[in-house]
Amino acid sequence: MKNRLPIGTQSFDTIRVEGYKYVDKTGLAWNLANSLRMAFLSRPRRFGKSLLVSTLDAYFSGRKELLEGLAAGELEDAWQHYPAIRVDFSKRDYGIDGNFSDAVDSIICEHEEKYGVEAGSGANSRRFESLIRSLHRKFSKKVVVLVDEYDKPILDALYEPHEDMNRKLLRDFYSPLKACDEHLRFVFLTGITKISHVNIFSGLNQLQDISLSDKYSSVCGLTEQEVRLKGTSKSLRVRTCQTPFRP
């Protein structure tokens, strides 16, 4: 059990429940969640972005049991459950025309059903805005939006006839984030790179790019020191769940 490595595992829940070895990044995640309101992180693929999004999802969902014994569990003293919209664009191939629009529709429908709110109507951007406002109204808690690989719908469609359409759809999809500022607790986007002409970074004035921040340089992936580490170190917080927690 103590030597199980979570190779290819992107779920924080799975790592904790099934007892994989885990280098504790939750302190950085907690600091990010409580220091910024809107943030963007760029990293290459297979660098731990999805695991970070999963970790933030667990924290904002108030899953105290998953974070017990980790840095975030010790730092947090007022656990709350926020309604979270988690958008994962990594699961589809957007090189096929129409896939992006279908994916957005599916994501919105999934969250409407999950939280039991009335389905919105009209364009997906209007439905996304309606979803955010409805969640805030229903739960009396501001909404968390977590987007993994925000740029994949454009990168997949590069040089394809529908590339411009995907850009427009992507720009329209993110536009409610600015309009719904008062309803949002935290917004976090990950991606491979910043893409021009999408108008996310100019439209969201508070979106802070932490990609080159020294403070968050090790929030994803592993440092050389962490890779070479043997045993358990309190300073680096390498945790192995010898007896997996049972939900």
N, C-alpha and C positions, 0 to 999 in steps of 0.2 A: 504494500500500500504506500509506504513512505517514498518510494521512488517513481511513482506514477506521474508522468509528465503530460500535461494537457495539450498534446500536439494537435493542432487544428481545431481545438475546442474554443468556440467563441462565446460560450454561455457562462457567465459568472455563477449562475445557479447550479449548472452541471458541475463546475469545478469544486464548488463548496459541498454540494450534496454527495458527490461520488468520491471525494477525498483526494483530489489531485494536488500535487505540489503547486504552490502559488506564491509568487513574490508579491508582497502586499503593496499595491498601488492605491489602496483606498484612501490613504491620507491625502494624496494629491487630488484624487477625485473629489473628496469632501471639500478641500480648499477651493477647487475650481467651482463647485456647485454653490459655495457660499461666499465667493469673492466676486464673481461675475454674473451678469444676467444673460448675456448673449456672447457666445464664443465660437470660434472656428479653429479646427486643428487639421493641418495637412500632414499626411504621412504616406509612404509607399504602401502598396498592398501587402498583406500578410504581416503587418507590423503591430497588430493588437488594437486597432481602432474599434473594431466591433466588440471586443471584450470590454473596452473602456465604456462604450455606449451601454452595454449590458450591465456593467457595474453601476453606472449612474441611474439606470432604470431601477435596479434593485434598491438603491438608496432612496430615490424619490418615491418609490412605492411603499416605503416604510418597512422593508423586510429586515427588521432588526436582527432576526435569527441568522440570516446569511452573513451579516457583518460582525457578529459576535466574535471577540478575540482579535479583530483586525483594527487598524488605526481609526477608520471611520466610526467603528462601534464605540471606541473610547472617546472620540472627539464630539460625537453627537449626544446631546442631552435633552433634546425635544423632538422625538421622532414624529413625523407627520406623513400622511399618505396623500400625495398629490395626483390628480388625474394626469396621466402621461400619454402623449401621442408619440409612438415610436415608429419611425419610418426607415425601412431598410431597403435601399435601392439596389443592393448587391445581388439580389436573388433572381433577377431576370436579365435577359439579353435584349437591350434596347436598340440593337442593330436592325431589328425587324420593325417596320413602320406600324404604328398603332399599339405596340406593347407598352409604351410609356403611359399613354392615356388610360389604358386598361389597368395598369398597375396602380396609378393614383386613385382611380375609382374603387379598386379593390381595397386599398389601404383605408380610405375614408369610410367605406361600408363596414369594414372590420371593426373600426373604433366606434362607429355609431352603434353597432350591435353589442360590442363589449361593454359599453357604458350605458346602454339603454336610453340613448337620446334620439330624438326625432330626426329622421333622415332629412338632410338638406336637399335643395333643388337647384337647378341651374348649372352653371359651369363649375368645374372642380374647385376653382379658386374660391368661389362663393360658398361652396359646400364646406371647404376647409375652414374658412372664417366662421361659418355658422357652427361648425363642430367645436371650435375653440371657445366661442362665446357660450354655447350650450353647456359645455363641461364646467366652465367657471360658475355659471348660474346654478347648475344642479348640485355641485359639490361645495360651493362657497369656498373654493380653493383655486388659486391661480394655476394655470396649466403649464406643464412641462412638455417641450417639443424636442425630441432627440432624432436627428437625421443622420443615418450612416451612408457614406459614399454619395453625397448630394450630387456629385458631378458625373456619375456613371451614365445617366441617360444621354448626356452629350458625348462623352468619350466613346461610348459604344456606337454612336451614330456619325462619328467623324467621317466626312467625305461622302456620306450617304445622302440621297435626295431629301430625306426628312430631317436632316440635321437642324435646319433653321426652325422647323416646327417643334422639335424637341426643346430647343432653346426657348422658344416662346412659351411653351407649356410649362417649362421649369420656372421661368421668370414669373408667370402667372401664379404658379403654385405657391411660391415663396412670398408673393406680395402681401397676403393677409398678415404675415408676421409683423410687419410695420403697423398695419391698421389695428392690430389686436394687442398692441404693446401693454395696455393697462390690464389685459387678461392673462399675461404670461409671467410665470415665475422664473423660468429658465429655458433658454434655447441653446442647443449645442449641435453644430454641424461638423461632420468629418468629410474629408475628400482627399483625392490625390493631389490636386492643385487648385489654385484659383483660376477660374475661367472668366475671361473678359466678356462683356456684352450680355451678361446674365442679370446684372443690376442688383445682385443680392447685397454686395458689400457697400455699394453706394446707397442703396435703399434702406439698409439697416444701419443707422448711424452708430448704434451701440454695439454692433458685432465686433468683438475684439479677436484679432488673429493671434493665437498663442503658439503658432507653429515654430517660431524661432525664439520663444521665450525660454530663458535659462531656468526660470522657476518651474516650468512644466516640461523640461526637455526629456525627462525620463518617465513621463506619465504613460507612455506606450513602449512596448518592447522591453528589452533587458539591457542593462549596462554590462560592460566587461566584468566589473566587480561582481555583479549579481550572477553572471554566468559561471564564473570561477568559484563562487562560494560553495563551500562544503559544510554540511551540517545546518545548524539553525543559528541565526544571528538576530539579536533583538534590534540592532540598529537598522538592519535591512528588512527585518520582519519577513523572513522566508517561512511560510506556514504550510504544514502538511496536516490535513485533517485525518488523523489516525483513525478516529471513529467518526465517520461521516455524520453530520447532523441530519436528523430525520424531520422532514416538514410535517 
